Amino acid sequence: MIDSEHSLYELLGGETGVRKLIDRFYDLMDASPEAAQIRSIHPKSLKQSREKLFMFLSGWSGGPQLYIESRGHPALRMRHAPFSIGETESSQWAWCIHKALDEMEIDAAVRDYLKSHFADATKFLKNR
């Protein structure tokens, strides 16, 4: 069970931990043949993608609402609609985030919770 006295943001290590997770996620996506298809639908530079996901996860996990303050409501399906997201892209995104989570020094219950949530999110965002 996840610690109910602390937010996910805190359990991930705050800003430093969330940024570490996002940076590792995108490093894996950028360099791994296992993520070639999902990488191909991202811009050449991943700088903006890193920042947007960092801002979103900060707020979603109970930290500062950076994404909402900067860009408004996340509206995930709408923002992902222009991209062709099928089983391959979904699986590759999940592979990257799961591998990044496995490398984090966080409680196993937090890791499992996040893996489950991200798996649900990848299914939700499929549009083909």
C-alpha positions as CSV (number, residue, x, y, z in Angstrom):
1,M,0.0,0.0,0.0
2,I,1.1,3.5,-0.7
3,D,2.0,5.8,2.2
4,S,-1.1,7.9,2.7
5,E,0.8,10.6,4.7
6,H,2.9,11.6,1.7
7,S,2.1,12.5,-1.9
8,L,3.4,10.5,-4.8
9,Y,5.5,13.6,-5.6
10,E,7.2,13.3,-2.2
11,L,7.6,9.5,-2.5
12,L,9.3,10.0,-5.8
13,G,11.7,12.5,-4.3
14,G,10.1,15.8,-5.1
15,E,11.2,17.8,-8.1
16,T,14.6,16.1,-8.2
17,G,13.0,12.6,-8.3
18,V,10.4,13.4,-10.8
19,R,12.9,15.1,-13.1
20,K,15.2,12.1,-12.7
21,L,12.4,9.8,-13.7
22,I,11.4,11.9,-16.8
23,D,15.0,12.4,-17.9
24,R,15.7,8.6,-17.7
25,F,12.5,7.9,-19.5
26,Y,13.4,10.1,-22.4
27,D,17.0,9.0,-22.5
28,L,15.8,5.4,-22.9
29,M,13.3,6.5,-25.6
30,D,16.0,8.4,-27.4
31,A,18.7,5.6,-27.4
32,S,16.8,2.3,-27.3
33,P,16.0,0.3,-30.4
34,E,13.1,-1.1,-28.3
35,A,11.5,2.4,-28.4
36,A,12.1,3.3,-32.1
37,Q,8.5,3.7,-33.1
38,I,7.4,5.8,-30.1
39,R,10.6,7.9,-30.6
40,S,9.7,8.6,-34.2
41,I,6.5,10.4,-33.3
42,H,8.3,12.8,-31.0
43,P,10.2,15.9,-32.2
44,K,13.9,15.7,-33.0
45,S,14.7,17.6,-29.7
46,L,13.0,16.1,-26.7
47,K,13.6,19.2,-24.6
48,Q,10.0,20.4,-24.7
49,S,8.6,16.9,-24.3
50,R,10.7,16.4,-21.2
51,E,9.5,19.7,-19.7
52,K,5.8,19.1,-20.5
53,L,5.8,15.6,-19.0
54,F,7.8,16.9,-15.9
55,M,5.3,19.6,-15.4
56,F,2.3,17.3,-15.8
57,L,3.7,14.5,-13.5
58,S,4.6,17.1,-10.9
59,G,1.0,18.2,-10.6
60,W,-0.6,14.8,-11.1
61,S,1.6,13.3,-8.4
62,G,0.6,15.9,-5.8
63,G,3.4,18.5,-6.3
64,P,3.2,21.9,-7.9
65,Q,0.5,22.3,-10.6
66,L,3.1,23.5,-13.1
67,Y,1.3,22.1,-16.2
68,I,-2.0,23.6,-15.4
69,E,-0.4,27.0,-14.5
70,S,1.5,27.0,-17.8
71,R,-0.7,25.3,-20.3
72,G,-4.2,24.8,-18.8
73,H,-6.0,21.6,-18.3
74,P,-4.0,18.6,-19.5
75,A,-6.8,17.2,-21.7
76,L,-4.6,14.2,-22.5
77,R,-6.7,12.6,-25.2
78,M,-7.1,15.9,-27.0
79,R,-3.4,16.7,-26.8
80,H,-2.4,13.2,-28.0
81,A,-5.1,13.0,-30.8
82,P,-2.8,14.3,-33.6
83,F,-0.4,11.4,-33.0
84,S,-1.0,7.9,-34.3
85,I,-0.9,5.8,-31.1
86,G,-1.4,2.1,-31.5
87,E,-0.3,-1.0,-29.7
88,T,3.3,-0.7,-30.7
89,E,3.6,2.9,-29.5
90,S,1.7,2.2,-26.3
91,S,3.9,-0.8,-25.5
92,Q,7.1,1.1,-26.3
93,W,6.1,4.0,-24.1
94,A,5.3,1.6,-21.3
95,W,8.6,-0.2,-21.7
96,C,10.5,3.1,-21.3
97,I,8.6,4.3,-18.2
98,H,8.7,0.8,-16.6
99,K,12.5,0.6,-17.2
100,A,13.0,4.1,-15.8
101,L,10.9,3.2,-12.8
102,D,12.8,0.0,-12.2
103,E,16.0,2.1,-12.0
104,M,14.6,4.5,-9.4
105,E,15.3,3.9,-5.7
106,I,11.7,4.1,-4.6
107,D,9.4,1.9,-2.6
108,A,8.2,-1.2,-4.5
109,A,4.6,-0.3,-3.8
110,V,5.0,3.1,-5.3
111,R,6.7,1.6,-8.3
112,D,3.9,-1.0,-8.8
113,Y,1.3,1.7,-8.4
114,L,2.9,3.9,-11.0
115,K,3.4,1.0,-13.4
116,S,-0.3,0.1,-13.1
117,H,-1.4,3.7,-13.6
118,F,0.9,4.3,-16.6
119,A,-0.3,1.0,-18.2
120,D,-3.9,2.3,-17.9
121,A,-2.9,5.6,-19.3
122,T,-1.2,4.1,-22.4
123,K,-4.5,2.1,-23.1
124,F,-6.5,5.3,-22.6
125,L,-4.4,7.2,-25.1
126,K,-4.5,4.7,-27.9
127,N,-6.4,6.1,-30.9
128,R,-5.9,3.4,-33.5
